[in-house]
Amino acid sequence: MANIENYPEFDVFMASIDGKSKATIKSYSTQYRKLKKALDKDISESSQKTIIDVAQQEEKANSKQALINIGILVRRLYKLNVETLEKERESTKNERDRTKNEIVGQVKEKNAEIKDDLPSLDELEEYTDYLYENKKWFEYIINYLLINYQTRNKDLDFTIVGLKRETKDKDKNFMWLERGKVTFIRNNYKTSGTYGTKTDVISDEKFLTAMKRMKTKIGTNSFIPNPDDPSYYVKKSTYKQIGEGAYFKVLVNTNRGDLQKLKSMGESRGTALDTIATNYDIALVELD
């Protein structure tokens, strides 16, 4: 198939979503390309049944709904009937909701089982202090960031730099050492496509000391020795090797009565509040 950008329909579709967020535009563009490739013709020239047949080949309800939604949007632009597609979208939504409820039940059951095995936040903070006092800079930095910035494994694959011009690569994460502060720049993390670049300024004196020691030790090399497997190094560095996911569950459980704190934690991590309630609220508290 020829370059899709040469097709008028694609131009019309992209113009129609011009006012959307960058994340939405990227998502719609990806789904448009996927649907058009499967149809091997313009979406506006394809019947509703054909579009549905293509969507039904997807295993996940979310993926089915995304393709059907693109079919609806494109056909509306050409003032074509979308009644059958809309009915199918509603049916797919119900399927997705049923699946989600099943997953929620499974997650809550699993979380209830492990609740008693998790440490307290005090224990995690005491362990972090121990790492600093014993000059275990690598482990200290990991634990500090997991607790204070709710990072995932991938976030911790960063390079320590001393100049702003060294932070230009938008596909990498950086710790920019300045006088009296460190700027933590996250370009590459699990949900970066939705939330974009995250920048945090850290002025904690202990953290600054640890970062300077690590900079002296590793220079311009990646903080994680093997960037292809950050989870191994992160888990190995955590309290009793419980991993970053368990740390976040501890933080959620500790702050489960503080909705604003949970929102702030979600923003820092790049996780929606409803996702936190579904996957991390180990005390099974409903969030209104």
C-alpha positions as CSV (number, residue, x, y, z in Angstrom):
1,M,0.0,0.0,0.0
2,A,1.3,3.5,-0.8
3,N,2.2,6.0,1.8
4,I,-1.0,6.7,3.7
5,E,-0.2,10.4,4.0
6,N,-0.9,10.7,0.2
7,Y,-4.5,9.7,0.7
8,P,-7.1,12.5,0.8
9,E,-9.2,10.6,3.3
10,F,-6.4,10.6,5.8
11,D,-5.9,14.4,5.4
12,V,-9.6,15.0,5.9
13,F,-9.6,12.8,9.0
14,M,-6.5,14.4,10.5
15,A,-7.9,17.9,9.9
16,S,-11.1,16.9,11.7
17,I,-9.1,16.0,14.9
18,D,-6.7,18.9,14.8
19,G,-8.0,20.4,18.0
20,K,-7.5,17.3,20.1
21,S,-4.6,16.7,22.5
22,K,-1.3,15.4,21.1
23,A,-1.9,12.0,22.8
24,T,-5.4,11.7,21.2
25,I,-4.2,12.7,17.8
26,K,-1.4,10.1,18.0
27,S,-3.8,7.4,19.1
28,Y,-6.4,8.2,16.5
29,S,-3.7,8.3,13.8
30,T,-2.4,4.9,14.8
31,Q,-5.9,3.3,14.9
32,Y,-6.8,4.9,11.5
33,R,-3.7,3.4,9.9
34,K,-4.4,0.0,11.5
35,L,-8.0,-0.1,10.2
36,K,-7.2,1.2,6.7
37,K,-4.4,-1.4,6.3
38,A,-6.7,-4.2,7.3
39,L,-9.4,-3.0,4.9
40,D,-6.9,-2.3,2.1
41,K,-9.1,0.6,0.9
42,D,-10.5,3.9,2.2
43,I,-12.6,3.5,5.3
44,S,-15.3,5.7,3.8
45,E,-15.6,3.2,1.0
46,S,-16.0,0.2,3.3
47,S,-19.3,-1.1,4.5
48,Q,-20.2,-1.0,8.2
49,K,-20.2,-4.8,8.2
50,T,-16.7,-5.0,6.8
51,I,-15.4,-2.6,9.4
52,I,-17.0,-4.6,12.1
53,D,-15.6,-7.9,10.7
54,V,-12.1,-6.4,10.9
55,A,-12.6,-5.1,14.4
56,Q,-13.9,-8.5,15.6
57,Q,-10.5,-10.0,14.7
58,E,-9.1,-8.1,17.7
59,E,-8.8,-10.1,20.9
60,K,-9.4,-7.3,23.4
61,A,-12.6,-5.4,23.7
62,N,-10.7,-2.0,23.9
63,S,-9.0,-2.7,20.6
64,K,-12.3,-3.6,18.9
65,Q,-14.0,-0.5,20.2
66,A,-11.1,1.7,19.1
67,L,-11.3,0.5,15.5
68,I,-15.1,0.8,15.4
69,N,-14.8,4.3,16.8
70,I,-12.5,5.3,13.9
71,G,-15.0,3.8,11.4
72,I,-17.7,5.9,12.9
73,L,-15.7,9.1,12.9
74,V,-14.6,8.7,9.3
75,R,-18.0,7.7,8.0
76,R,-19.6,10.7,9.7
77,L,-17.1,13.0,7.9
78,Y,-18.5,11.7,4.7
79,K,-22.2,11.9,6.0
80,L,-22.5,8.1,5.8
81,N,-24.8,6.0,7.9
82,V,-23.2,4.7,11.2
83,E,-26.2,3.2,12.9
84,T,-24.9,-0.4,12.7
85,L,-21.4,0.7,13.9
86,E,-22.9,2.6,16.8
87,K,-24.9,-0.5,17.9
88,E,-21.7,-2.6,17.6
89,R,-19.7,-0.1,19.6
90,E,-22.3,-0.2,22.4
91,S,-22.2,-4.0,22.4
92,T,-18.4,-3.9,22.5
93,K,-18.5,-1.4,25.4
94,N,-20.7,-3.8,27.4
95,E,-18.3,-6.6,26.7
96,R,-15.4,-4.4,27.8
97,D,-17.2,-3.5,31.0
98,R,-17.9,-7.2,31.8
99,T,-14.3,-8.0,31.2
100,K,-13.1,-5.1,33.4
101,N,-15.4,-6.2,36.3
102,E,-14.0,-9.7,36.1
103,I,-10.4,-8.4,36.2
104,V,-11.2,-6.0,39.1
105,G,-12.6,-8.9,41.1
106,Q,-9.5,-11.0,40.4
107,V,-7.1,-8.1,41.3
108,K,-9.0,-7.3,44.5
109,E,-8.9,-10.9,45.6
110,K,-5.2,-11.2,44.9
111,N,-4.5,-7.9,46.7
112,A,-6.4,-9.0,49.7
113,E,-4.2,-12.1,49.9
114,I,-0.9,-10.1,49.9
115,K,-2.1,-7.2,52.1
116,D,-0.7,-8.7,55.3
117,D,2.7,-9.4,53.7
118,L,3.5,-5.8,52.7
119,P,5.8,-3.7,54.9
120,S,4.7,-0.3,56.3
121,L,5.8,3.0,54.9
122,D,7.9,3.5,58.0
123,E,9.8,0.3,57.3
124,L,10.5,1.5,53.7
125,E,11.7,4.9,54.9
126,E,13.9,3.3,57.6
127,Y,15.5,1.0,55.0
128,T,16.1,4.0,52.7
129,D,17.9,5.9,55.6
130,Y,19.9,2.7,56.2
131,L,21.1,2.7,52.6
132,Y,22.2,6.3,52.8
133,E,24.0,5.9,56.1
134,N,25.9,2.9,54.6
135,K,26.7,4.8,51.4
136,K,24.8,2.5,49.2
137,W,24.2,5.3,46.7
138,F,22.7,3.2,43.9
139,E,20.1,1.5,46.1
140,Y,19.4,4.7,48.0
141,I,18.5,6.6,44.9
142,I,16.2,3.9,43.7
143,N,14.3,3.7,47.0
144,Y,14.1,7.5,47.4
145,L,12.6,7.9,43.9
146,L,10.1,5.0,44.4
147,I,8.9,6.5,47.7
148,N,8.9,10.1,46.8
149,Y,8.1,10.2,43.1
150,Q,6.2,6.9,42.7
151,T,8.4,5.9,39.8
152,R,8.2,2.7,37.8
153,N,11.2,0.6,36.7
154,K,11.5,2.2,33.3
155,D,11.7,5.7,34.8
156,L,14.9,4.8,36.6
157,D,16.8,4.2,33.3
158,F,18.4,7.7,33.3
159,T,21.7,9.4,32.6
160,I,23.2,11.9,35.1
161,V,24.3,15.1,33.3
162,G,25.8,18.4,34.4
163,L,24.6,20.7,31.6
164,K,21.1,21.5,30.2
165,R,22.2,21.0,26.6
166,E,22.9,17.4,27.5
167,T,19.1,16.8,28.1
168,K,17.9,17.4,24.6
169,D,17.3,13.8,23.6
170,K,13.5,13.4,24.0
171,D,13.7,9.6,24.0
172,K,15.8,9.4,27.2
173,N,15.5,10.2,30.9
174,F,17.9,12.5,32.7
175,M,19.1,13.7,36.1
176,W,20.4,17.2,35.5
177,L,22.7,18.1,38.4
178,E,22.7,21.9,39.1
179,R,23.9,23.9,42.1
180,G,21.7,23.0,45.0
181,K,19.2,20.9,43.0
182,V,18.6,18.0,40.6
183,T,16.1,18.2,37.8
184,F,14.6,14.8,37.1
185,I,13.4,14.7,33.4
186,R,11.3,11.7,32.4
187,N,10.7,11.4,28.6
188,N,10.6,7.7,28.4
189,Y,8.3,5.9,30.8
190,K,5.3,3.5,30.6
191,T,2.6,6.1,30.0
192,S,4.6,8.9,28.4
193,G,2.4,8.7,25.3
194,T,-0.5,9.9,27.4
195,Y,1.1,12.2,29.9
196,G,4.2,13.6,28.0
197,T,7.4,14.7,29.6
198,K,7.5,14.9,33.4
199,T,9.9,17.3,35.1
200,D,10.6,17.3,38.9
201,V,13.0,19.5,40.7
202,I,14.6,17.8,43.8
203,S,16.5,19.8,46.4
204,D,16.8,17.2,49.1
205,E,20.4,17.4,50.4
206,K,20.9,13.7,51.0
207,F,19.6,12.9,47.5
208,L,21.9,15.6,46.0
209,T,24.9,14.0,47.8
210,A,24.0,10.5,46.5
211,M,23.6,11.8,42.9
212,K,27.0,13.5,43.0
213,R,28.6,10.3,44.3
214,M,27.0,8.3,41.5
215,K,27.9,10.8,38.9
216,T,31.6,10.5,40.0
217,K,31.3,6.7,39.9
218,I,29.5,6.1,36.6
219,G,30.2,9.3,34.6
220,T,27.9,9.5,31.5
221,N,27.0,5.8,31.6
222,S,23.4,4.8,32.2
223,F,22.4,4.7,35.9
224,I,21.0,1.2,35.4
225,P,23.9,-1.1,34.4
226,N,21.7,-2.9,31.9
227,P,19.0,-0.6,30.6
228,D,17.2,-3.5,28.8
229,D,16.3,-5.0,32.2
230,P,15.8,-2.2,34.8
231,S,13.3,-4.3,36.8
232,Y,16.0,-6.7,37.9
233,Y,18.2,-4.0,39.4
234,V,15.2,-2.1,40.9
235,K,13.7,-5.2,42.6
236,K,17.1,-6.3,43.9
237,S,17.5,-2.9,45.5
238,T,14.2,-2.7,47.2
239,Y,13.3,-3.7,50.8
240,K,13.3,-7.5,50.9
241,Q,13.3,-7.4,47.1
242,I,9.6,-6.8,46.9
243,G,9.8,-4.5,43.8
244,E,8.4,-1.2,42.8
245,G,4.8,-2.3,42.4
246,A,4.7,-3.4,46.0
247,Y,6.1,0.0,47.1
248,F,3.3,1.8,45.3
249,K,0.7,-0.4,47.0
250,V,2.2,0.5,50.3
251,L,2.0,4.2,49.4
252,V,-1.6,3.9,48.2
253,N,-2.7,2.0,51.3
254,T,-1.0,4.6,53.5
255,N,-2.8,7.5,51.8
256,R,-6.1,5.8,50.9
257,G,-8.1,8.3,52.9
258,D,-6.5,11.3,51.2
259,L,-8.0,11.7,47.7
260,Q,-5.8,14.7,46.8
261,K,-2.7,12.8,47.8
262,L,-3.7,9.9,45.7
263,K,-4.3,12.2,42.7
264,S,-0.9,13.7,43.2
265,M,0.7,10.3,43.4
266,G,-1.1,9.3,40.2
267,E,0.1,12.4,38.4
268,S,3.6,11.7,39.5
269,R,3.5,8.1,38.4
270,G,1.5,8.7,35.2
271,T,-1.5,6.6,36.4
272,A,-5.1,7.6,36.3
273,L,-7.0,7.6,39.6
274,D,-9.4,4.9,38.5
275,T,-6.5,2.7,37.6
276,I,-5.1,3.2,41.1
277,A,-8.4,2.3,42.6
278,T,-8.6,-0.8,40.5
279,N,-5.1,-2.1,40.6
280,Y,-3.5,-0.8,43.7
281,D,-6.0,-0.1,46.4
282,I,-5.2,-3.1,48.5
283,A,-7.5,-2.1,51.3
284,L,-10.4,-2.3,48.8
285,V,-11.6,1.2,49.6
286,E,-14.0,2.7,47.1
287,L,-13.0,6.1,45.8
288,D,-15.8,8.5,45.2
